[in-house]
Amino acid sequence: MKPEEILESLKFILPAYSGKLLDVPEEKFSEMPPDGKWSKKQELGHLLDSAHTNIRRLVVAQYEENPHLVYDQEFWVKAFGYQDQPVSQLISLWVLLNEQFCALLSNMPDEAWGRQCNTGKGKPELHSLQWLAEDYRKHMLHHLHHILEMDPVPYP
Protein backbone atom coordinates (compact mmCIF):
# COMPACT_ATOMS: atom_id res chain seq x y z
CA MET A 1 0.00 0.00 0.00
CA LYS A 2 1.04 3.56 -0.59
CA PRO A 3 1.58 5.72 2.52
CA GLU A 4 -1.61 7.72 1.92
CA GLU A 5 -3.62 4.48 1.56
CA ILE A 6 -2.24 3.17 4.85
CA LEU A 7 -3.23 6.40 6.57
CA GLU A 8 -6.73 6.43 5.08
CA SER A 9 -7.26 2.80 6.07
CA LEU A 10 -6.22 3.50 9.66
CA LYS A 11 -8.51 6.53 9.80
CA PHE A 12 -11.38 4.26 8.72
CA ILE A 13 -10.52 1.49 11.20
CA LEU A 14 -10.71 3.70 14.31
CA PRO A 15 -14.38 4.70 14.19
CA ALA A 16 -15.45 1.46 12.50
CA TYR A 17 -14.01 -0.75 15.23
CA SER A 18 -14.06 1.38 18.40
CA GLY A 19 -17.86 1.19 18.60
CA LYS A 20 -17.76 -2.57 18.12
CA LEU A 21 -15.20 -2.88 20.92
CA LEU A 22 -17.41 -0.79 23.23
CA ASP A 23 -20.33 -3.17 22.54
CA VAL A 24 -18.45 -6.17 23.99
CA PRO A 25 -19.35 -6.70 27.68
CA GLU A 26 -16.54 -6.32 30.25
CA GLU A 27 -17.04 -9.95 31.35
CA LYS A 28 -16.42 -11.17 27.82
CA PHE A 29 -13.23 -9.09 27.62
CA SER A 30 -12.01 -10.55 30.92
CA GLU A 31 -12.65 -14.26 30.19
CA MET A 32 -9.40 -16.25 30.22
CA PRO A 33 -9.33 -18.86 27.46
CA PRO A 34 -8.75 -22.42 28.70
CA ASP A 35 -5.79 -22.88 26.33
CA GLY A 36 -3.62 -20.39 28.26
CA LYS A 37 -3.84 -17.73 25.56
CA TRP A 38 -4.55 -14.07 26.25
CA SER A 39 -7.97 -12.78 27.23
CA LYS A 40 -9.58 -10.22 24.92
CA LYS A 41 -8.38 -7.54 27.35
CA GLN A 42 -4.82 -8.75 27.13
CA GLU A 43 -5.06 -8.98 23.35
CA LEU A 44 -6.31 -5.38 23.20
CA GLY A 45 -3.43 -4.47 25.51
CA HIS A 46 -1.10 -6.14 23.02
CA LEU A 47 -2.46 -3.74 20.39
CA LEU A 48 -1.63 -0.84 22.72
CA ASP A 49 1.91 -2.15 23.06
CA SER A 50 2.16 -2.52 19.30
CA ALA A 51 1.09 1.11 18.87
CA HIS A 52 3.69 2.30 21.41
CA THR A 53 6.42 0.21 19.82
CA ASN A 54 5.66 1.19 16.24
CA ILE A 55 5.25 4.87 17.02
CA ARG A 56 8.72 4.78 18.56
CA ARG A 57 10.15 2.89 15.60
CA LEU A 58 8.73 5.35 13.08
CA VAL A 59 10.00 8.36 15.00
CA VAL A 60 13.47 7.09 15.94
CA ALA A 61 14.20 5.71 12.47
CA GLN A 62 13.75 9.22 11.08
CA TYR A 63 16.77 10.54 13.00
CA GLU A 64 18.87 7.42 13.66
CA GLU A 65 20.34 5.11 11.05
CA ASN A 66 18.69 1.64 11.25
CA PRO A 67 17.80 1.76 14.98
CA HIS A 68 17.40 -1.62 16.68
CA LEU A 69 14.01 -1.60 18.42
CA VAL A 70 12.61 -4.98 19.41
CA TYR A 71 9.40 -5.90 21.21
CA ASP A 72 8.87 -8.71 23.72
CA GLN A 73 5.08 -9.08 23.59
CA GLU A 74 4.68 -11.45 26.52
CA PHE A 75 6.76 -9.21 28.80
CA TRP A 76 4.89 -6.06 27.80
CA VAL A 77 1.43 -7.59 28.33
CA LYS A 78 2.48 -8.89 31.75
CA ALA A 79 4.23 -5.63 32.72
CA PHE A 80 1.13 -3.53 32.07
CA GLY A 81 -1.29 -5.94 33.78
CA TYR A 82 -4.02 -5.37 31.24
CA GLN A 83 -6.21 -8.07 32.75
CA ASP A 84 -6.78 -5.83 35.80
CA GLN A 85 -7.55 -2.62 33.92
CA PRO A 86 -11.02 -1.36 32.95
CA VAL A 87 -11.73 -2.22 29.32
CA SER A 88 -13.23 1.23 28.70
CA GLN A 89 -9.86 2.81 29.48
CA LEU A 90 -8.04 0.34 27.24
CA ILE A 91 -10.40 1.14 24.35
CA SER A 92 -9.99 4.89 24.91
CA LEU A 93 -6.23 4.53 24.94
CA TRP A 94 -6.34 2.37 21.79
CA VAL A 95 -8.23 5.14 19.99
CA LEU A 96 -5.92 7.89 21.26
CA LEU A 97 -2.71 6.03 20.43
CA ASN A 98 -3.96 5.29 16.94
CA GLU A 99 -4.96 8.92 16.43
CA GLN A 100 -1.35 9.75 17.37
CA PHE A 101 -0.11 7.08 14.96
CA CYS A 102 -2.16 8.71 12.19
CA ALA A 103 -0.83 12.16 13.11
CA LEU A 104 2.70 10.78 12.90
CA LEU A 105 2.05 9.26 9.47
CA SER A 106 0.49 12.53 8.29
CA ASN A 107 3.59 14.45 9.33
CA MET A 108 6.20 12.10 7.92
CA PRO A 109 8.12 13.59 4.99
CA ASP A 110 8.10 11.53 1.80
CA GLU A 111 11.80 10.65 2.14
CA ALA A 112 11.24 9.12 5.59
CA TRP A 113 9.05 6.26 4.34
CA GLY A 114 12.06 4.44 2.88
CA ARG A 115 14.18 4.71 6.04
CA GLN A 116 14.69 1.45 7.92
CA CYS A 117 14.39 0.02 11.41
CA ASN A 118 15.86 -3.23 12.70
CA THR A 119 13.15 -5.22 14.50
CA GLY A 120 15.06 -8.51 14.75
CA LYS A 121 15.44 -10.29 18.08
CA GLY A 122 18.26 -12.64 17.18
CA LYS A 123 19.33 -11.58 13.74
CA PRO A 124 18.89 -8.25 11.94
CA GLU A 125 15.50 -7.73 10.30
CA LEU A 126 15.51 -4.40 8.49
CA HIS A 127 12.14 -3.03 7.41
CA SER A 128 11.23 0.25 5.76
CA LEU A 129 8.94 2.58 7.67
CA GLN A 130 6.36 2.09 4.95
CA TRP A 131 6.52 -1.68 5.48
CA LEU A 132 6.23 -1.21 9.27
CA ALA A 133 3.17 1.02 8.93
CA GLU A 134 1.44 -1.44 6.57
CA ASP A 135 2.37 -4.39 8.79
CA TYR A 136 1.00 -2.51 11.81
CA ARG A 137 -2.32 -2.02 9.98
CA LYS A 138 -2.57 -5.71 9.04
CA HIS A 139 -1.56 -6.82 12.54
CA MET A 140 -4.20 -4.56 14.09
CA LEU A 141 -6.98 -5.88 11.86
CA HIS A 142 -5.93 -9.47 12.56
CA HIS A 143 -6.25 -8.96 16.32
CA LEU A 144 -9.40 -6.80 16.15
CA HIS A 145 -11.18 -9.51 14.16
CA HIS A 146 -10.06 -12.11 16.70
CA ILE A 147 -11.20 -10.01 19.68
CA LEU A 148 -14.56 -9.27 18.05
CA GLU A 149 -15.01 -12.86 16.82
CA MET A 150 -15.32 -11.72 13.21
CA ASP A 151 -14.08 -13.52 10.11
CA PRO A 152 -10.31 -13.96 10.47
CA VAL A 153 -7.89 -11.59 8.79
CA PRO A 154 -4.77 -13.56 7.86
CA TYR A 155 -1.54 -12.27 9.32
CA PRO A 156 1.83 -14.00 8.96
Wavefront OBJ file of the C-alpha trace (Angstrom):
o trace
v 0.000 0.000 0.000
v 1.043 3.563 -0.586
v 1.580 5.724 2.524
v -1.611 7.723 1.923
v -3.624 4.478 1.564
v -2.245 3.170 4.853
v -3.231 6.398 6.570
v -6.732 6.434 5.084
v -7.263 2.800 6.067
v -6.223 3.504 9.661
v -8.512 6.526 9.796
v -11.378 4.261 8.715
v -10.520 1.494 11.202
v -10.708 3.699 14.312
v -14.381 4.697 14.188
v -15.454 1.459 12.501
v -14.012 -0.754 15.234
v -14.059 1.380 18.396
v -17.863 1.189 18.597
v -17.763 -2.566 18.123
v -15.205 -2.883 20.920
v -17.413 -0.794 23.232
v -20.330 -3.173 22.542
v -18.454 -6.172 23.990
v -19.353 -6.695 27.682
v -16.544 -6.320 30.247
v -17.038 -9.949 31.353
v -16.417 -11.169 27.818
v -13.232 -9.094 27.619
v -12.014 -10.549 30.921
v -12.645 -14.262 30.189
v -9.404 -16.247 30.219
v -9.327 -18.864 27.462
v -8.746 -22.417 28.703
v -5.789 -22.881 26.334
v -3.621 -20.393 28.265
v -3.842 -17.732 25.558
v -4.549 -14.069 26.246
v -7.967 -12.777 27.226
v -9.581 -10.220 24.916
v -8.383 -7.537 27.352
v -4.816 -8.749 27.128
v -5.063 -8.980 23.353
v -6.314 -5.382 23.198
v -3.431 -4.470 25.511
v -1.101 -6.139 23.021
v -2.457 -3.739 20.386
v -1.626 -0.838 22.719
v 1.915 -2.150 23.063
v 2.162 -2.524 19.302
v 1.088 1.107 18.868
v 3.685 2.297 21.413
v 6.416 0.214 19.824
v 5.659 1.191 16.240
v 5.247 4.874 17.023
v 8.717 4.776 18.561
v 10.155 2.893 15.596
v 8.730 5.347 13.080
v 10.002 8.365 14.996
v 13.470 7.093 15.942
v 14.197 5.714 12.474
v 13.747 9.216 11.081
v 16.772 10.536 13.003
v 18.873 7.419 13.663
v 20.338 5.106 11.052
v 18.694 1.644 11.253
v 17.796 1.764 14.976
v 17.401 -1.618 16.683
v 14.007 -1.596 18.419
v 12.610 -4.978 19.414
v 9.398 -5.900 21.208
v 8.870 -8.714 23.723
v 5.083 -9.085 23.587
v 4.680 -11.451 26.525
v 6.759 -9.212 28.796
v 4.887 -6.059 27.799
v 1.428 -7.594 28.326
v 2.478 -8.885 31.745
v 4.235 -5.630 32.716
v 1.130 -3.532 32.070
v -1.287 -5.944 33.785
v -4.022 -5.372 31.235
v -6.207 -8.066 32.753
v -6.780 -5.834 35.803
v -7.547 -2.616 33.921
v -11.016 -1.361 32.947
v -11.726 -2.220 29.323
v -13.232 1.234 28.696
v -9.858 2.805 29.484
v -8.044 0.345 27.240
v -10.398 1.138 24.353
v -9.989 4.891 24.907
v -6.225 4.528 24.944
v -6.340 2.374 21.795
v -8.235 5.140 19.990
v -5.922 7.893 21.263
v -2.714 6.026 20.429
v -3.963 5.295 16.943
v -4.955 8.920 16.429
v -1.349 9.754 17.374
v -0.109 7.081 14.963
v -2.160 8.709 12.191
v -0.829 12.164 13.109
v 2.698 10.778 12.896
v 2.052 9.258 9.473
v 0.492 12.527 8.289
v 3.586 14.448 9.332
v 6.201 12.105 7.918
v 8.118 13.589 4.990
v 8.105 11.531 1.797
v 11.803 10.654 2.137
v 11.238 9.123 5.595
v 9.053 6.264 4.336
v 12.056 4.439 2.884
v 14.181 4.705 6.037
v 14.686 1.451 7.919
v 14.394 0.018 11.408
v 15.863 -3.233 12.697
v 13.147 -5.218 14.500
v 15.057 -8.515 14.754
v 15.443 -10.286 18.076
v 18.261 -12.644 17.183
v 19.327 -11.579 13.742
v 18.889 -8.253 11.941
v 15.499 -7.730 10.303
v 15.507 -4.399 8.487
v 12.136 -3.028 7.412
v 11.231 0.252 5.761
v 8.937 2.579 7.674
v 6.357 2.087 4.949
v 6.523 -1.680 5.480
v 6.234 -1.215 9.268
v 3.168 1.020 8.927
v 1.443 -1.435 6.575
v 2.369 -4.389 8.792
v 0.997 -2.508 11.810
v -2.324 -2.019 9.983
v -2.573 -5.710 9.036
v -1.557 -6.815 12.539
v -4.203 -4.557 14.093
v -6.980 -5.884 11.857
v -5.925 -9.467 12.558
v -6.255 -8.956 16.321
v -9.395 -6.805 16.153
v -11.175 -9.513 14.163
v -10.056 -12.110 16.696
v -11.196 -10.009 19.679
v -14.558 -9.270 18.046
v -15.015 -12.861 16.823
v -15.323 -11.718 13.212
v -14.079 -13.516 10.110
v -10.314 -13.956 10.470
v -7.893 -11.593 8.793
v -4.775 -13.555 7.862
v -1.541 -12.272 9.318
v 1.829 -13.995 8.955
l 1 2 3 4 5 6 7 8 9 10 11 12 13 14 15 16 17 18 19 20 21 22 23 24 25 26 27 28 29 30 31 32 33 34 35 36 37 38 39 40 41 42 43 44 45 46 47 48 49 50 51 52 53 54 55 56 57 58 59 60 61 62 63 64 65 66 67 68 69 70 71 72 73 74 75 76 77 78 79 80 81 82 83 84 85 86 87 88 89 90 91 92 93 94 95 96 97 98 99 100 101 102 103 104 105 106 107 108 109 110 111 112 113 114 115 116 117 118 119 120 121 122 123 124 125 126 127 128 129 130 131 132 133 134 135 136 137 138 139 140 141 142 143 144 145 146 147 148 149 150 151 152 153 154 155 156
